[in-house]
């Protein structure tokens, strides 16, 4: 680990020019967006609940979150707040009789507890006030009511309040490394006695779970060892809630998410597929007998990526949301035939809850900030108006499709604002992370909002190359053992398509990305001189050294086919550092000091090599930040540096190339 003095020197190595008014305005606007992270509909369809987060001001380090409810059968009923603002509120869950549970922080230490609201729709008499039902020490999450409403299951890491996950800032290693592993247990809270009992084995880390319809068992996804590292090899188990007896249901051949027990108790369904990050879900929907056996793919060959589902009461159909060629859809899947019926489809990102008769969604698009809507799918009416005053600070967004090798590829193009088709403009290519992810339509967050470069006079191109979600498992798996090669061909073919059809100055095209997008930036500048400037955020320079440095090496085996010790060549062929002498492109490199997913040594290695060969570069290391940045000032600094870098090396205004 570098000394704090050197860290500070690198962080302050170059003075940052004041941000432009357009950059300031865009970042200030995005920091004021109210975010809706969860929405749930009561089992009888009568009420919706959601969480809403906002910051007190642009510089506030922490947002506060509240819980709101609304009666869906009364169009005139106003939303009612049922919990006071807190630093952390999550895990909304309805009981069958209409009680609402959630987890909320209780003090500045980050400690959370379980709360229950017995009458969420009550009037102002105070009957809607939540009551605390646990006094636990440690991190708790994901509460779910038992079918009989007498208990609530949850996930619990005893004695640890930090938020788990590989994108969070790592804790500095000292002493005997990995001598202690945090265990996330499956626990049950008896509501009558408030007793909390951990029931899953102590040596297993539980990621998610679901009650059986009779309440006698829980199906769960778990693996031994460190939780951040082993989600990629997790298996499905079932545990008897009375005896604690555990049986294995399935050792899947893929990564797994969204484990759900069918209403008739006979089947367990899940999303299985090649997933590079826990929480970034895509694949096919599978079913397996609850007693164990072989899993069956319900949708082989479908050109979409389901990311959430629930069973419908008949146990004959599943309701799902899926990514579909740049759009999202709410669809039903028939278990017997595998046929799919779309209930709604559009160029938006939606978080869905409910059923085909009544639902609530968080809708976010290129032209509208997130809000809660409710109604039948496709006939939603707006419920919240927290972001009504916000308007896009970027140009029109177009969906672009092109052919690359044997694939049809899609991406998004943001036009400059204002836009004059008689002029030529520079363009920045924004490569998403993952790689199993995608750029979806949606209002940008303030962390790295490259769409807002549109207001600086740039086109912004956001491709979804092979390895992305949205076109089925064959497309998502198409970069296995081929990182950087086929996906770069897709990106370059997309750039060619845009340049052919829009007034882009081909001599002023840059590239940027974070995480896998940061890797792709590093890789791209070693493979082509087409790009005039580059930004590599939390990138990977050397897959061979990365294997032994990162905290989540299990994700790599499905992509590379073997460990680096067994097949070093497959790692070497995709490592930018092996082609570093080719680089001529000015490259800005940034990373968080405590990033365990894409560790700082990778950025050091790339930056050091660029310096050695005289390539213009700058490296910024952000103290205390992990893979995901949480300090608004740091996120703002990253974006302001990015804007300045492109303005210096690929200005938006070039007299020699300003007209067609």
N, C-alpha and C positions, 0 to 999 in steps of 0.2 A: 504494500500500500504506500502511495506517495505521501510525503510529509504534508502537513497542513499549509506550510509556507509555500511549497511548490504548487500545491493545489490553488491557493489564492493567486499566485503569480500567473498561472495558466488562465484562471477565470478572468483576471483583469488585464490580460496581456495586450489587449487592444481597446482603445476607447471607443465607445459606441456613440455614433452620432444620434442626435435627437430624432425620435420617430417623426414621420410625416404626419400632418393633420389627418390624412385619410386613414393611416394605420391606427393612430390614436382613437379616432372615431369608431372604426370597426371593432377594435378590441374592447373599448368601453361598452359598445352596444352588446357585444356577445357576452360580456361579464354580467350583464343585467338580465340575461335570459332566465326565466323560471324553468327548471327542469322537472320533468315528471318521470320518475324512474320505475314506478310500479303502479299497476292498476289491477283491481280484482272486483269481480261481480259476485254478489251473494248467491248461494245455491238456488234460491227461489227466483232469481233474476230481478228482485225488487230494488236492490241498492248497489251502488258502485262505491268503492273506496280507492283512494290513490294517495301517493306521497308527492309533495311539491317542495322543491328546494330553491332557495334564492340566497343571494348575498346582500348584506346590508349596504355595501358600497363596492365600487370597482376594485378597491385594494384589500377588501376583507379576505383573510386567509381561509376562513371556513364558511361554508354555506350552512344555513339552518334549514331543517326539514320539518314539515308538518303533515298530519294525516287529515284528509278530508273525506266526507261521504256525501252522497246525494241519492235521493229517492228517484228511481228511474221511471216510475209510473206516473209521476207528477211533474209535468213539464215546467210548471211554475215554481217548483220547490228550489230554493237556493242551496248551493253546497254549504255544508256545515263542518266547521273544524272540530275535530274530536281529540286532538292532542296538541299540547303546547309545543312551540318550536324547540328542536333539539339538534345537537351536532350530528347525530346519526339516528335515522329511523328507517327500518326496512323490515321485510318479511311479513307483509300483510297476509292474513289468513282468516277466512270465514268459517264458522261452524255451521252445521246444517240448520240450526235453529236461529241463525242470524247474529251471533256474537262475533266480534272482530278482535283478533289478536295481532300483535306486532312487537317488534324489538325496538327499543329506544335507549339512547344514552342517558345516564342519570347524573353525570358530573363531568368535569373537565378532564378527568383521567382517561376517558374513553370507555369506561365500564358501561355495558349495556345490560338491560333486564327485560324480561317478558312482561307485557302489559295486555290486559283484556278490557274491552269496552262491551258491557252487557247489552246496552241499548243504544247503538250508534245513531239511530234516527230520532232520538229523544229530543224534546224541546230544550229551552234554555234553563230549565229548572235544576240542571246539574246532573241529571240521570245519565248523561252521555259521558261523564268523566271517566277516563281510563283508570284502572286499578293495577298496581304492581303485584305480580304473583310469584316472582322469584327474587332471591337475594344471592345470586351466584357470583363467583369470582372467575373471570375469564371471558373469552370471546364466545358469544352465542349468536345463532343465526337460524334461518329457515324453519320457523315454527309451523306446524301443521296439526290441525285438530284431529282427534280420533273420531271414527264414525259415530260413536255414542256421545261425543261431546264432553266426556268426563276427564279427558286428559289431553295434553298437547305434547307432541314430540318436537325435538329441536336438535340442532348440532351444537356441541359444546367443546371448547378447548379450555380445560381447567387452568386457571392461573395466568392466562395470557390474554391481554386486551388488544394487542396490535392486530390489525386486519391481516388475515393470512392471504397468500397468493403470490405467485412469482413476479407480478408486475409491481408489487409494493417494495419499498426500500428494504434491503437486507440488513440484518443485524451483523455488526462486525464480528468476525471469527476471532476468538482468542482461546488459549488453552487447548484442550483436546477437542479438535473440530468434530462436529456431528456426534458428540457424546450424548446430547439430549435431543430428542425428537418430539415436537409437539404433536399430541394425538387428538384428533377431532373425533369425539365419541357421539354416538346416537343416544340421546337421553329422553326420558319421558317425565313430564311434570304432572303429578296427580293434583288436579285443581281443588279437590276437597281438602287435602292435607298440605298442599304446597310442597310436598316432598319431590325431590328430583333424583331420578335413578338412571345412571349410565348403564345401558344394556348391551352395547356392542363390545366386542373383544377389545382389550386395552392395547393390543399391538396393531390395530387396524385404524387407518385414517378414513373416515366416512365422508364422501363428497356430496351425496344427495340420497333421497329416500322417498318412499311412498307407502301409505297405509294399505293393507289389504281391505277389501270392502267389509269384511266381518270384524275388523279391528283386532284380530288375533295375531297378526304378523305384520312385519314391515319388510319390504324389499329395499335394498340399498346398494349403492355403488361404493366400493372400498378397495384399498390396497394397503399392504404393510409398508412401514417406512415413512419417510418425509412426505408430507402432503403436497408441497409445492412441486415435487419432482415426479410423483408416481401416479398422477391422474391418468396418464397415457397408458398405463398397464392395469388400470382398475378392473375389477370383476364384479359381477352381480351376485348378491347373496340374499337370503331371506332369514329372518330371525323371529322366533316365537316370543311374543311379548311377555308371556307368563313364565316360561322356563329359561329363556335366554339361549335355547338351542339354535345353532346356526347351521344352515346348509347352503352349499354353493348352487346357484341356479345356472350360471353360465360363465365360461371363460370366453369372452368375445374375441373375434379376430380383428376388431377395429377399436377406435376410441368410442366412448359411450357417453350419452347425455340424455336427460329427460326420461328417467326410468319411471314408468307408470303402470299400475295394476289395473286390469280391466274390471268393470263394474260387476261382472258375474264371477270374478275370482279365478277364472281358469287360465288367464294369460297375463304376461308382463310384456309391455312394449317399450321400445327405446329408440332413440336416434343413434345410428351407428355409422361411422365414416372416418375418413382421414381428417383429423382435426389437429391443428398445430398449437392451439391455445385453449386452455380450460375456459369455458364461458363463451367462446366463439364457436357456435354450434352449426353443423351442417352435415348432411349425409343422406341416408335412406332411413325409413322407418322399418324396424324389425319387430317381430313378435317371437316369444319363446314360451313354452308351457310353464306355468307357475311352479310345477313340480320339477322342472328341469328338462333338458333335452336340447335339440338342435334349434338354432334361431332361423327364422324364415324372413327373407327380404320381401316386403310388401310392394316395393316400387322399383324393381330393377330396371335400369335404363332410362328412367324418367329424367328429363333435362331440367331439373330444379334441385333446390337444396332446402329441405324442411329445417326450420330452426326452433320450432316449438310445436307441441300438440297436446291434446287431451282426448280422452275417450268420451264418446257420447253414450247416454244411458243404456242403449240397446246392446252394447258390446260388439256391435256389428260395424260400426263406423268410428272413424277418428277425425277430429277437427284439427286442422293444422294451419300454421303460417309457413309460407315457403318463399324463397328467393327464386325469381324466374326471369332470367334474361334482362336484368336491370330493374325489374319491378318486384313488388311484393304482392302476394296473393293470400287470401283466406280461403281455404278449400276443405272439402270433406274427402276422405279416403275410405273406400269400401274394402273391408277386410277380406271378403271372399273373392272378389273379382280383381281387386287392385285398381279399380277405376277411380278417377279423381274428378270432382265437380267443383268449379271455382265459384265461390259466393261473392268475391270482390277481388279486383286486381287494379293496381295503380302504381305510379312512380312516386312512392312515398316509403317511409319506414314506419311501421306500426308495431306497437306493443299491444297484444290482444288479450282480452279476458271475456268469458261468457260462452254463449252457444249460438246456434243459428237463429234463435228467436230473440235473444236480447244479449247485447254485448257492450263493452266499454273498451275504448282504445286510446292510446296516445298516438296522435298522428303528427308527423314531422316531414316537411318537404323542402324543396329548393325555394319555394315562394312563401311558405308559411312556417312560422316557429311552432314548437310543440305545444299542443293543447290536448285536453281530454274531450273525447266525443263519445256519444252513446246512442244505441238504437240497434235495429237489425243490421247485420253486415251489409255495407253498401248504402245504407239509408241512415247514416249516423247524423246526429245533431250535436252542435258544439255545446259543451258543458262549461268549460272554463274559458276565461278571456284574459288570462294573466299576461300574455304576450301580444295582445292585439295591436299595441302601438308600434311594434317592431316591423321593419320592412327590409327586404334584401338590400345589402350594400354591395352586391355583385351583379353581373350581367345575366342575361338569359342563359339557361342551361339546356344543352342539347344531348340527346342520347346518340352515340355514334357506334356503328357496327362495321366490322371488317373481317376479312378472311386472312388467316395465318396458318400455314401448313394445312392440316385437315380440320382445323377448328374455326368455328364462327365465334368471334370475340366481341365484347361490348365494353364501352366505357362512356364517360361523361365529359363534356366540353363546356366550360364556362366562358362565355364571350366577355370581352372587355366592356367596362361600363364607365363612360359612354362608348358606344360602338359606331364606327364609321366604316362600312365595308370597302370604301375606296382607299383606306389606309392599310399599311402592314403593321402588325403588332408582334412583339416577342411572345413566347409561350413557355410556361413552366409545366413539366410533367410531374405529377404527384403520384407516386407508387405506394399503394397501401401496404400495411403490415400483414402478418400472418405466417406463411403465405395463405393458409386456409381462412380467408376472410373475403371481403369485397367492399368496394365503395358503393354505398347505397344512397338514394336520394334522402336528403335530410338537412335540417338547419345545422350549421357548423358549431362545434364547441370552441371555447376560447383558447384551447391548448395549442393547436397548430392549424389554424383555419386558412389553408392555402387558397380556398375559393375567393377570399377577400383580396387576393392579388389582382383580381379582375378590376377593382377600383383603382389600382395603381397603373393600369394600362396594359395588362397581360391577359392573354388567353391562359386558361388553366385546364390541362388535360388529365383526367383521372381514369386510367385504363383498369380493366379487370382481366389480367392475362391468365393463362393456364395456371392451375393451382388455386384459383379463386372459387368461391361458391357462386351458385346461380345457374349453372349449366349441367348439373349432374355429377355423379361420382367419377366418371371417366375423365371429365375435364379437371376436377379437383386433384385427381391422382396423376395428371399428365406431367408434373414436374418431379416425380419420384426419381431419384438417382440422376437428376438433370437440373439441379438448381442453377438459375442464371442463364441457361442456354436457350431453351425453348421459350421461357417467359420473356426474355429480352427480345427474341424475334417477334413475339406478339406485340410488345410495346413499340418497337421500331416500325412495324407494319402499321400500327395505329397512328403513330406520328406521321407517317407517309400519307395516310388517308386524310388526316386533318389538314396537313399542308396542301394537299391537292384540292381540297374543297373549301378552305377558309383562308383569309388573307393573313397567314402566319409567315413571318420572316424566318426562313429556314436557317439563317445565319445567327439567329438569336433565340435558340431553344435551350432551356435548362432542365435539370432534373432534381427531384427532391424526394425524400421519404424517411420514415421512422421505422425502427425495428427491422422486419424483413424488407421494408421499403428502404431503410438505411443501408442494408446489405446490397440491395439491388442498385442503389446509387453508387456504392463503392465498386460493385462488379461492372456496372455500365461504363464508368469512366476508364476502366482498364481494357475495355473491349472496343470502344469506338471514340472518335474525336468529334462526334456530331454535336455534343452538348457543350455550351459555352460557359456554364457555371453549374455547380452542384452543391447540394446540402445533404449531408449524411448524418441523420440523427439515430443514435443508439444502434449503430450498424455492426456488421460482422465482417472482419477482414480476412480471417483465416479459420476455416472450419476445423482444421486439424488441432490447432491450439484451443479453439473455442470449446471443443468437446470436453476438455479437462478443466475449463475455467468456469463454465456456466453452472447454474444451480438447478437446471431442468433438462439434463442430458437425455432423459427417457423419450422426449419428443422426437429425437433425431433418428432413432432406429427405424420407424416406419418409413421415413423419407430416404434414408441412405442405405437401408437394407442390412446393415451390420454396424458394429462399433468401429470407431476409427482405428482401433488396434487390430481388427480383423480385416479391414478393407480400407487402408489409408488412401488409396488411389481415387476412390469415388469422392472423398472429401477434398482431395487436392485439386481435382479438375474444376471445382466450383469456387475455389478460394481466390478472391481478388489479389491477395498479396503475392501470388505466384505470377501475376501479370503486371506488377506495379510499375515496371519501367515504361509501360505504354502510356501512362497517365500524363496528360497535358492540361486537363480541365481544372480551373481554380475550384477548390473544394473546401467548404466549411464543415467542420466535424464537431458534433456536440454529443454529450452523454451525461447521465446522472451518476454521481459518485458511488451510490449504493445500488446500482443496477445489477441484479443477479441474473436476469434473463439475457441481456446482451452486455456483458461486463466491460468496464472501462478499458482493460488492456487491449481489447479489440480496436477501440478507437485510437488509443495511444499508438498501436502498431501501424495503423494506416497513416496517421498524421506524421509519425516519425519518418516513414518511408517517403511520403510526399516532400517533406522538408529536405531529406537527403538528396533527392533528385531535382530540387529546385522548383517544385511545383508550388504555385501560390496556394496557401492554406492557412487556416486558423482553427484552433482547437479550444473548446470551452467545456470545462468540467463543472457540473453544478453540485455544490456541497449538499449532502443529505438526501438528494433525490434518488428515487428508484427508476424503474422502467417507465412508470407513469408518474408524471410530475404533479405535485399537489400544491406547490406554492405558486399562487397567481403571478407574483413578481418574476419568478423564474420562467414560467411559461411565456409571459409577456416579453421577457428579455430574449428568449430563443426566437420568437417570431420577429421581433424588431431587428435582430441580427440577420435573420434570413432575408428580410426585405432589403436591408442595407447591402447584403452580399450580392443579391441579384441586381440591384440598382448600380452597384459599382462595376460588376463584371458583365452584365447583360442589360444595359439600361432600357427602360421602356420607350424612351425617345431617342431615335437615331436618325439624324438628318439624311444620311445616305440611303436609308431604307424605310422612309416613312410613308411612301406611296407605292402603289402597285406598278 
